[in-house]
Amino acid sequence: MTTMTDAAPARVYQAHAKPAWRRALLTREAAIIAILVLVVVVALAAVPNFDSPLTVTYLLRDVAPILLIALPMTLIIITEEIDLSVASIVGLSSVMTGILTQAGLPFPVAAVVAVLVGTIAGAFNGFLVTVVGLPSLAVTIGTLALFRGIAVGLLGTTAITEFPEEWTDLAKANIPGTPIPVIMIPFAVLAIVFAIVLHFTPFGRSLYAIGLNKEAAAFSGIDVGRTKFLLFVFSGAVSGFAGVYFTLLYSNARGDNAMGMELQVIAAVLLGGVSIFGGRGALHGVIAGVLLIGTLGSALRLANVTSDIINVITGVLLIVSVVSSSLLAWLHSRRAAAIGKREGRRRSMPDSPAPSQ
């Protein structure tokens, strides 16, 4: 005799249960964009020199590595995984760029090898998560220390500061006639590619399905392991590219480059509306989240606020974003449960007797 057990209900987001205008405007992503616009307006009115083109240039230069890494990180978190090793991969890629350039390799060759090293590091993470079956949180905490240790071990306390001038100038250059750095061009290309993949392809829909219920996704024919492995490979490759840019921007290859950047990336992704529990998120919200944190930090620094206070504000924003996401999901589930109970009671009520003549 077999017994039936109740399976845990799958989490479902009713994406089309509301009118189109509400789906477009009454969202977390729209709220973050509105807050970003508000911060910019207030900073322009109240912070000296915030309206300078140089402020825009330095702001975009500083957030460019975070913007780049946030693209694959968004996809990873949507599948209910995480990659804490991205900043260490940036540091390792930076060190490889410096060592190979110092050894006499042409810079383009050194850069390609550095990106390849980042790709291999991401593949190593993906192998441990998808083949060995370890939790991504534990794996990437371990590889965070491993990759950083390798980077520091290769250079020790020394730094490499000699790079071809034409490449460092390119990393610091702006698009002619604008205060926008040239690095925004490859970022825009990658953002368009990632947005198309995530929002307009079966592969992107499979990521949301995995995040909502990986068992159901597997039964529907999605190769969950291969999909997650590819995401970690993408994360490693983009982090490697960010490491090359970071090295050129600051003309400095050190083992401790980008220390702590993983927290900035994750904070921006979660602030941009991606659910830490998987299954929800959009790239435009993430980009707005990165720009919000960068703009707020830039305005506060111009207002002579210390970096410690800026870190506290960033931490508060992260906590609020996670708590609000969980609270909204809880309220939605309570409302759905209440509606279900009312419908159940209505169906169980006997029909009223016909009035007597």
C-alpha positions in Angstrom: 0.0 0.0 0.0 1.4 3.4 -1.0 0.9 6.6 0.9 0.7 10.0 -0.6 2.6 12.9 0.9 1.9 16.5 0.2 4.7 18.1 -1.8 5.8 21.6 -0.9 4.0 24.1 -3.0 6.1 25.7 -5.7 6.7 29.4 -5.6 5.0 31.1 -8.5 5.0 34.7 -9.5 1.9 35.8 -11.2 3.6 38.0 -13.8 0.6 38.7 -15.9 -2.2 38.9 -13.2 -2.2 42.7 -13.3 -2.7 45.3 -16.1 0.4 46.1 -18.2 0.8 49.6 -16.8 0.9 48.2 -13.3 3.4 45.5 -14.2 5.6 48.2 -15.7 5.3 50.9 -13.1 4.4 49.3 -9.8 7.5 47.2 -9.5 10.7 47.2 -7.4 12.7 48.0 -10.5 10.6 51.1 -11.2 10.9 52.1 -7.6 14.7 51.9 -7.7 14.8 53.9 -10.9 12.6 56.5 -9.3 14.9 56.7 -6.2 17.9 57.0 -8.5 16.3 60.0 -10.3 15.4 61.5 -6.9 19.0 61.1 -5.6 20.4 62.7 -8.8 18.0 65.7 -8.6 18.8 66.3 -4.9 22.5 65.9 -5.4 22.5 68.4 -8.4 20.7 70.9 -6.2 22.5 70.5 -2.9 26.0 69.0 -3.5 28.8 71.3 -4.9 30.5 70.1 -8.1 28.1 67.2 -8.6 27.0 68.6 -11.9 30.6 68.7 -13.2 31.3 66.4 -16.2 34.4 65.2 -14.3 32.1 63.8 -11.6 30.1 61.8 -14.2 33.4 60.4 -15.7 34.8 59.3 -12.4 31.5 57.9 -11.2 31.1 55.7 -14.3 34.8 54.7 -14.2 34.4 53.5 -10.6 31.2 51.6 -11.1 32.2 50.0 -14.4 33.7 46.8 -12.9 30.6 46.4 -10.7 28.3 47.0 -13.6 30.1 44.3 -15.6 30.2 41.7 -12.9 26.6 42.4 -11.9 25.4 41.1 -15.3 26.3 37.4 -14.8 25.7 37.7 -11.0 22.1 38.6 -11.7 21.6 35.4 -13.7 23.3 33.3 -11.0 21.1 34.7 -8.2 18.0 34.2 -10.2 18.8 30.5 -10.2 19.1 30.6 -6.4 22.9 30.4 -6.4 25.6 32.9 -5.5 29.2 33.6 -6.5 31.3 35.3 -3.7 34.6 34.7 -5.5 34.1 37.4 -8.2 36.4 40.0 -6.6 39.1 37.4 -6.0 38.9 36.5 -9.7 39.3 40.2 -10.5 42.4 40.3 -8.4 43.8 37.1 -9.9 43.2 38.3 -13.4 44.9 41.6 -12.5 48.0 39.8 -11.2 48.1 37.6 -14.3 47.9 40.7 -16.6 50.7 42.3 -14.7 53.0 39.3 -14.6 52.6 38.4 -18.3 53.0 42.0 -19.4 56.2 42.3 -17.3 57.4 39.0 -18.8 57.3 40.6 -22.3 54.1 39.3 -23.8 52.2 41.8 -25.9 49.4 43.3 -23.8 46.5 41.9 -25.9 47.9 38.4 -25.4 48.3 39.0 -21.7 44.8 40.3 -21.4 43.3 37.3 -23.3 45.2 34.9 -21.0 44.0 36.8 -17.9 40.4 36.5 -19.1 41.0 32.8 -19.8 42.3 32.3 -16.2 39.1 34.0 -14.9 37.0 31.7 -17.1 38.8 28.6 -15.8 38.3 29.9 -12.2 34.6 30.2 -12.9 34.5 26.7 -14.5 36.1 25.4 -11.3 33.3 27.0 -9.2 30.7 25.5 -11.6 32.3 22.0 -11.4 32.2 22.0 -7.6 28.6 23.2 -7.6 27.0 21.2 -10.4 29.1 18.1 -10.6 30.3 17.5 -7.0 27.0 18.9 -5.7 28.3 21.4 -3.1 26.4 24.5 -2.1 27.5 27.6 -4.1 27.7 29.7 -0.9 30.3 27.3 0.7 32.2 26.7 -2.6 32.6 30.4 -3.5 33.6 31.3 0.1 36.3 28.7 -0.2 37.4 29.8 -3.7 37.3 33.5 -2.6 40.1 32.7 -0.2 41.8 30.3 -2.7 41.9 32.7 -5.7 42.9 35.6 -3.5 45.7 33.5 -1.9 47.0 32.5 -5.3 47.0 36.2 -6.5 48.8 37.4 -3.4 51.2 34.5 -3.5 52.2 35.3 -7.1 53.2 38.9 -6.3 53.6 39.0 -2.6 53.5 42.6 -1.4 54.9 44.0 -4.6 52.9 45.8 -7.4 53.4 46.0 -11.1 52.8 49.5 -12.4 54.3 49.5 -15.9 51.8 49.0 -18.7 51.7 50.1 -22.3 50.6 53.8 -22.3 48.2 53.4 -25.2 46.2 50.8 -23.3 46.1 52.7 -20.0 45.1 55.9 -21.9 42.3 53.9 -23.6 41.0 52.6 -20.2 40.8 56.2 -19.0 39.5 57.8 -22.2 36.0 59.1 -22.8 33.8 58.8 -25.8 34.7 61.8 -27.9 32.6 64.9 -27.0 31.1 63.3 -23.9 32.0 62.7 -20.2 31.1 58.9 -20.7 34.1 56.6 -20.4 34.9 54.3 -23.3 34.4 51.2 -21.0 30.7 51.9 -21.2 30.7 50.7 -24.8 31.7 47.1 -24.0 29.4 47.2 -21.0 26.5 48.4 -23.2 27.1 45.5 -25.6 27.3 42.9 -22.8 24.2 44.4 -21.1 22.2 44.1 -24.4 23.3 40.6 -24.9 22.5 39.5 -21.3 19.2 41.3 -21.4 18.2 39.5 -24.6 19.3 36.2 -23.3 17.5 36.6 -19.9 14.3 38.2 -21.0 13.7 37.0 -24.6 15.1 33.5 -25.0 14.1 30.0 -23.7 17.5 29.9 -21.9 16.5 32.9 -19.9 13.1 31.5 -19.1 14.8 28.4 -17.9 16.8 30.4 -15.3 13.6 31.7 -13.8 12.1 28.2 -13.8 15.2 26.8 -12.0 15.0 29.6 -9.4 11.3 28.9 -8.7 11.6 25.2 -8.5 14.6 23.3 -9.8 13.0 19.9 -9.5 10.1 20.9 -11.6 12.5 22.6 -14.1 14.5 19.3 -14.4 11.2 17.3 -15.0 10.3 19.8 -17.7 13.5 18.9 -19.6 15.9 21.7 -18.5 19.4 20.6 -17.9 19.8 22.3 -14.5 23.4 21.3 -13.9 24.7 22.4 -17.3 22.8 25.7 -17.1 24.3 26.6 -13.8 27.8 25.5 -14.9 27.5 27.9 -17.9 26.5 30.8 -15.6 29.6 30.3 -13.4 31.8 30.2 -16.5 30.2 33.5 -17.7 30.8 35.0 -14.3 34.5 34.0 -14.3 35.0 35.3 -17.8 33.4 38.7 -17.1 35.2 39.0 -13.8 38.5 38.3 -15.7 37.7 41.1 -18.2 36.8 43.4 -15.3 40.2 42.6 -13.8 42.0 43.6 -16.9 40.1 46.9 -17.0 40.7 47.5 -13.3 44.5 47.0 -13.9 44.6 49.5 -16.7 42.4 52.0 -15.0 44.7 52.3 -12.0 47.9 51.2 -13.7 48.4 48.8 -10.9 48.5 45.0 -10.6 48.3 43.8 -7.0 47.0 40.7 -5.4 44.6 42.6 -3.2 43.0 44.6 -6.1 39.2 44.8 -5.8 39.1 43.5 -2.2 35.5 43.5 -1.0 34.0 44.3 -4.4 31.9 41.1 -4.2 29.8 42.7 -1.5 29.2 45.8 -3.6 28.1 43.7 -6.5 25.7 41.5 -4.5 24.3 44.6 -2.7 23.6 46.3 -6.0 22.0 43.2 -7.5 19.7 42.6 -4.5 18.9 46.3 -4.3 17.9 46.2 -8.0 15.1 43.8 -7.3 16.6 40.4 -7.7 15.3 37.9 -5.1 17.9 36.2 -3.0 15.6 33.2 -3.0 15.7 33.0 -6.8 13.1 33.1 -9.6 12.7 36.9 -9.8 14.7 39.9 -11.2 15.4 42.1 -14.2 18.6 43.6 -15.5 17.3 47.2 -15.8 16.6 47.1 -12.1 20.1 45.8 -11.4 21.8 48.5 -13.5 19.7 51.1 -11.7 20.8 49.6 -8.3 24.5 49.8 -9.2 24.1 53.4 -10.4 22.1 54.3 -7.2 24.8 53.0 -4.9 27.6 54.7 -7.0 25.7 58.0 -7.3 24.9 58.0 -3.6 28.5 57.3 -2.7 29.8 59.9 -5.1 27.5 62.6 -3.8 28.3 61.8 -0.1 32.0 61.9 -0.8 31.6 65.3 -2.5 29.7 66.4 0.6 32.7 65.3 2.8 31.0 62.3 4.3 33.4 59.7 5.5 33.7 56.3 3.8 32.6 54.5 7.0 29.3 56.3 6.9 28.9 55.5 3.2 29.5 51.8 4.0 26.9 52.0 6.7 24.3 53.5 4.3 25.1 50.9 1.7 24.6 48.1 4.3 21.3 49.6 5.4 20.1 49.7 1.8 21.0 46.1 1.3 19.2 45.0 4.5 16.1 47.1 3.5 16.1 45.6 0.0 16.2 42.0 1.3 13.7 42.5 4.1 11.3 44.3 1.9 11.5 41.6 -0.7 10.7 38.9 1.9 8.0 41.0 3.4 6.2 41.6 0.1 6.5 37.8 -0.7 5.0 37.0 2.7 2.1 39.5 2.3 1.4 38.2 -1.2 1.3 34.6 0.1 -1.0 35.6 3.0 -3.3 37.4 0.6 -3.4 34.5 -1.7 -4.2 32.1 1.2 -7.0 34.4 2.4 -8.5 34.5 -1.1 -8.3 30.7 -1.3 -10.1 30.2 2.0 -12.9 32.6 1.0 -13.3 30.7 -2.3 -13.3 27.4 -0.4 -16.0 28.5 2.0 -18.1 29.9 -0.7 -18.0 26.6 -2.7 -18.8 24.6 0.4 -21.9 26.5 1.3 -25.2 24.8 0.4 -27.4 26.4 -2.2 -30.1 28.6 -0.7 -33.6 27.1 -0.8 -36.0 28.6 -3.3 -38.5 31.1 -1.7 -42.0 29.6 -1.0 -44.9 30.7 -3.0 
